[in-house]
Amino acid sequence: MHLKLWTKPHIGTGILQKPNNVYKGDGRMKIKKMILFILFTVVIFSLTGCGKSYEKKIEERYGIEIEGADNDTLKIIDEYFANLPKGFVKELKKYEGIDDRKLHIEIGDETNFYSDIGKGDIWNIKKDENIKYAMGYFMGYSICYNISTRKYRNGLLDEWYDYNPEDFKYGYNEDEFLKYVLNKGKNEEAYFTTTEALTSERNEAAGIFAIIMDDDVDASPVFEKNPKLRAKAKYFCDEINRAFETADETAYWNRYFK
């Protein structure tokens, strides 16, 4: 009789096994929740851009390509392009119906500019160069190339030579006109920012734009003391405003002429 009584716990063994199935169910639920969380996280990252490199974010934000830049340089590039009107780079890259031209910035061992009507513009900037000034200079170049190669220019920049000294020609008799270069002439009023500006219209326009766009420099004293240089710089900015639909008098480059 006692033996029969002690055999009853065997019946309870099946009852004790039921919680194991519950635990397995909880485990499956936890795995499902984890998978859903991971999928949700991936979707959020893809929608918000989280997880992308700083370089990739800048490239997508402004529609440019960057190569060889460290984080400090990326920050300078980001700050520079943030000062441009929204959509300006996209408009700048377009040419006579070609919408997929590129603006490629490469930080490396040399500084030079290359423009291809079909492919886009390449800015090569040396690592130890003044990055901000170089970008301003090359942006001035890109703007000039965009305007000068248009099929219909609508008179853009046609009055540029009216803002130079009488009888002046780019690339000729540079010594004769050194007195008109900023900080070179003792008594003459400046027409040009640098001696390099004497070599070509594009070099001069690029130099002016670099100074105007450098937010680390206050160029207002230069323009106040040299009204002829100021008039030329303002004319250039006015023509940029006229040439591009995304630009107007609120653009950053107009800050000295309001």
C-alpha positions as CSV (number, residue, x, y, z in Angstrom):
1,M,0.0,0.0,0.0
2,H,2.7,2.4,0.8
3,L,4.4,1.6,-2.4
4,K,1.3,2.5,-4.4
5,L,1.1,5.8,-2.6
6,W,4.7,6.8,-3.4
7,T,4.2,6.0,-7.1
8,K,1.8,9.0,-7.5
9,P,4.6,11.6,-7.8
10,H,5.3,9.9,-11.2
11,I,2.1,11.3,-12.4
12,G,3.2,14.8,-11.4
13,T,6.3,14.5,-13.6
14,G,4.2,15.2,-16.7
15,I,2.7,18.2,-15.0
16,L,6.1,19.6,-14.0
17,Q,7.2,19.4,-17.7
18,K,4.6,21.9,-18.9
19,P,6.5,25.0,-17.7
20,N,9.4,24.0,-20.0
21,N,7.1,24.6,-23.0
22,V,6.2,28.0,-21.6
23,Y,9.9,28.9,-21.3
24,K,10.5,27.8,-24.9
25,G,7.6,30.0,-26.0
26,D,9.1,33.0,-24.0
27,G,12.4,32.4,-25.7
28,R,10.8,32.4,-29.2
29,M,9.0,35.7,-28.3
30,K,12.2,37.2,-27.1
31,I,13.9,36.2,-30.4
32,K,11.0,37.7,-32.4
33,K,11.1,40.9,-30.5
34,M,14.9,41.1,-31.0
35,I,14.5,40.6,-34.7
36,L,11.8,43.2,-34.9
37,F,14.0,45.7,-33.0
38,I,16.9,45.1,-35.3
39,L,14.8,45.6,-38.4
40,F,13.3,48.7,-36.9
41,T,16.7,50.1,-36.0
42,V,18.0,49.4,-39.6
43,V,15.0,51.3,-41.0
44,I,15.5,54.3,-38.7
45,F,19.2,54.4,-39.6
46,S,18.5,54.3,-43.3
47,L,15.8,57.0,-43.1
48,T,17.8,59.4,-40.8
49,G,21.2,58.7,-42.2
50,C,22.5,57.5,-38.8
51,G,25.5,55.3,-39.2
52,K,26.8,57.0,-42.3
53,S,30.3,58.5,-42.2
54,Y,30.7,62.2,-41.8
55,E,32.2,62.4,-45.3
56,K,29.2,60.6,-46.8
57,K,26.7,62.9,-45.1
58,I,28.5,66.0,-46.5
59,E,28.6,64.5,-50.0
60,E,24.9,63.8,-49.9
61,R,23.9,67.1,-48.3
62,Y,25.7,69.3,-50.9
63,G,25.8,67.0,-53.9
64,I,29.6,66.8,-54.0
65,E,32.3,64.1,-53.9
66,I,35.2,64.2,-51.4
67,E,38.4,62.2,-51.4
68,G,41.4,62.2,-49.0
69,A,40.0,64.6,-46.3
70,D,40.5,64.0,-42.6
71,N,37.8,65.0,-40.1
72,D,39.2,68.5,-39.5
73,T,39.2,69.2,-43.3
74,L,35.7,67.7,-43.6
75,K,34.4,70.2,-41.0
76,I,35.9,73.1,-43.1
77,I,34.3,71.7,-46.2
78,D,31.0,71.3,-44.5
79,E,31.1,74.9,-43.1
80,Y,32.1,76.4,-46.4
81,F,29.3,74.7,-48.4
82,A,26.7,75.6,-45.7
83,N,27.2,79.2,-46.6
84,L,26.1,78.7,-50.2
85,P,22.4,79.1,-51.3
86,K,20.4,75.9,-51.1
87,G,20.5,74.1,-54.5
88,F,23.3,76.3,-55.8
89,V,25.8,73.5,-56.3
90,K,23.2,71.4,-58.1
91,E,22.6,74.3,-60.5
92,L,26.3,75.0,-60.8
93,K,27.0,71.5,-62.0
94,K,24.4,71.6,-64.8
95,Y,25.5,72.5,-68.3
96,E,23.4,72.8,-71.4
97,G,21.1,69.9,-70.5
98,I,23.8,67.8,-68.8
99,D,22.5,67.1,-65.3
100,D,24.9,64.5,-64.0
101,R,28.1,66.5,-63.9
102,K,30.1,66.2,-60.7
103,L,32.0,68.5,-58.4
104,H,34.9,66.4,-57.0
105,I,37.1,67.7,-54.2
106,E,40.4,65.8,-53.7
107,I,42.8,66.6,-50.8
108,G,46.2,65.4,-51.8
109,D,49.7,66.4,-52.9
110,E,49.0,69.2,-55.3
111,T,46.7,72.1,-56.0
112,N,45.1,72.6,-59.4
113,F,41.7,73.0,-61.1
114,Y,40.3,70.9,-63.9
115,S,36.9,71.4,-65.7
116,D,35.3,69.1,-68.2
117,I,32.0,70.2,-69.8
118,G,30.7,66.7,-69.9
119,K,32.0,65.3,-66.6
120,G,32.3,68.1,-64.2
121,D,34.9,70.0,-62.1
122,I,37.8,68.6,-60.1
123,W,39.3,70.7,-57.3
124,N,42.7,69.3,-56.3
125,I,43.8,70.9,-53.0
126,K,47.2,70.3,-51.3
127,K,46.9,69.0,-47.7
128,D,48.8,71.9,-46.2
129,E,47.0,74.5,-48.3
130,N,44.6,77.1,-46.9
131,I,41.6,74.8,-47.5
132,K,39.0,77.5,-47.2
133,Y,40.7,80.0,-49.4
134,A,41.4,77.3,-52.0
135,M,37.8,76.2,-52.1
136,G,36.7,79.8,-52.5
137,Y,39.2,80.3,-55.3
138,F,38.1,77.1,-57.2
139,M,34.4,77.9,-56.6
140,G,35.1,81.2,-58.4
141,Y,36.7,79.3,-61.2
142,S,33.7,76.9,-61.4
143,I,31.3,79.8,-61.6
144,C,33.3,81.5,-64.3
145,Y,33.5,78.4,-66.4
146,N,29.8,77.8,-66.0
147,I,29.0,81.3,-67.2
148,S,31.7,81.6,-69.9
149,T,30.8,78.3,-71.6
150,R,27.1,78.9,-71.8
151,K,25.6,78.9,-75.3
152,Y,23.5,82.0,-74.3
153,R,25.3,84.2,-71.9
154,N,22.8,87.0,-72.0
155,G,25.7,89.6,-71.6
156,L,26.9,88.1,-68.3
157,L,30.3,89.6,-67.3
158,D,30.5,91.5,-70.5
159,E,31.2,94.8,-68.6
160,W,34.1,93.3,-66.6
161,Y,36.8,95.2,-68.4
162,D,35.0,98.5,-67.6
163,Y,36.2,98.1,-64.0
164,N,39.9,97.9,-64.9
165,P,42.4,100.7,-65.4
166,E,42.5,102.3,-68.8
167,D,44.6,100.5,-71.4
168,F,45.0,97.4,-69.1
169,K,45.2,94.0,-70.7
170,Y,45.5,90.7,-68.8
171,G,48.9,89.1,-69.1
172,Y,50.6,92.1,-70.7
173,N,52.8,94.8,-69.1
174,E,52.2,93.4,-65.6
175,D,55.0,95.5,-64.1
176,E,53.4,98.7,-65.4
177,F,50.2,97.9,-63.5
178,L,51.7,96.6,-60.2
179,K,50.8,99.9,-58.7
180,Y,47.2,99.0,-58.9
181,V,47.6,95.8,-56.9
182,L,46.4,95.8,-53.3
183,N,49.3,96.7,-50.9
184,K,51.7,97.2,-53.9
185,G,51.1,100.8,-54.9
186,K,51.9,103.5,-52.4
187,N,49.6,106.2,-53.7
188,E,47.4,104.5,-56.3
189,E,44.0,103.0,-55.5
190,A,43.8,99.2,-55.9
191,Y,42.0,97.6,-58.8
192,F,43.4,94.1,-58.2
193,T,43.7,91.8,-55.1
194,T,47.0,90.0,-56.1
195,T,49.6,90.0,-58.8
196,E,48.1,86.8,-60.0
197,A,44.9,88.7,-60.8
198,L,46.8,90.5,-63.5
199,T,47.3,87.3,-65.6
200,S,43.7,86.5,-66.5
201,E,40.0,87.4,-65.8
202,R,39.3,84.1,-64.2
203,N,42.3,84.3,-61.9
204,E,41.1,87.7,-60.8
205,A,37.5,86.7,-60.3
206,A,38.5,83.6,-58.4
207,G,40.7,85.6,-56.1
208,I,37.9,88.1,-55.4
209,F,35.4,85.3,-54.6
210,A,37.9,83.6,-52.3
211,I,38.2,86.7,-50.2
212,I,34.5,87.4,-50.1
213,M,33.6,83.8,-49.1
214,D,36.3,83.4,-46.4
215,D,34.3,83.8,-43.1
216,D,37.5,83.8,-41.1
217,V,38.4,87.2,-42.7
218,D,36.8,90.6,-42.5
219,A,37.5,92.2,-45.8
220,S,35.3,95.2,-45.2
221,P,38.3,97.6,-44.6
222,V,39.8,96.6,-48.0
223,F,36.6,97.5,-49.9
224,E,36.1,100.6,-47.9
225,K,39.6,102.0,-48.8
226,N,39.4,100.8,-52.4
227,P,36.1,101.7,-54.0
228,K,37.2,100.7,-57.5
229,L,38.0,97.2,-56.2
230,R,34.8,97.1,-54.3
231,A,32.8,98.1,-57.4
232,K,34.4,95.3,-59.4
233,A,33.7,92.7,-56.7
234,K,30.1,93.9,-56.4
235,Y,29.6,93.7,-60.1
236,F,30.9,90.1,-60.1
237,C,28.5,89.2,-57.3
238,D,25.6,90.9,-59.0
239,E,26.3,88.9,-62.2
240,I,26.4,85.6,-60.2
241,N,23.0,86.5,-58.7
242,R,21.7,87.1,-62.3
243,A,23.2,84.0,-63.7
244,F,21.8,81.5,-61.2
245,E,18.2,81.0,-60.2
246,T,19.2,79.8,-56.7
247,A,21.1,83.0,-55.9
248,D,19.8,86.4,-55.0
249,E,20.8,89.4,-52.8
250,T,20.6,87.3,-49.7
251,A,23.5,85.0,-50.8
252,Y,26.5,85.0,-48.5
253,W,28.8,86.5,-51.1
254,N,26.8,89.8,-51.0
255,R,27.6,90.5,-47.4
256,Y,29.9,93.4,-48.1
257,F,27.6,95.1,-50.6
258,K,24.3,95.5,-48.7
